[in-house]
Amino acid sequence: MVMADGKNQLVINGDGSNALQLLDTQSESWMEAGEAEIGGVIYHTYIAGATELLVEQNIHVTVM
């Protein structure tokens, strides 16, 4: 999804059996940017450049 501010946003849903690896590039690094609540679901927010990921709180995330 492209937001009005030009950012690309992706929402990732899952549970404790899911894992996600975020890979840094030479030009951009993933940073945890807090939490957001959407429809009663808590998401951890990660940002790299113009990309924002909202990852459901129960998913195990590794930044590499």
C-alpha positions, 0 to 999 in steps of 0.5 A: 500500500502506498500512503499519502506521504509516499511511504510504502506500508505492509501489514504482516499478520501471524502468530508465535509460530511465525518468524520474519527476517529483515535484511539490511542493505548497504543503503538502508537499515531496518529500525524498530519504530515503536508500536501501533494498534489497528482494530485491537491488534498490536503491531511492532513497526519497522522502518527502512527508507520509505518502507514501513512494516507493521508486524503483529506482536506475536511474530518473532522478528530478527533484523540482520 
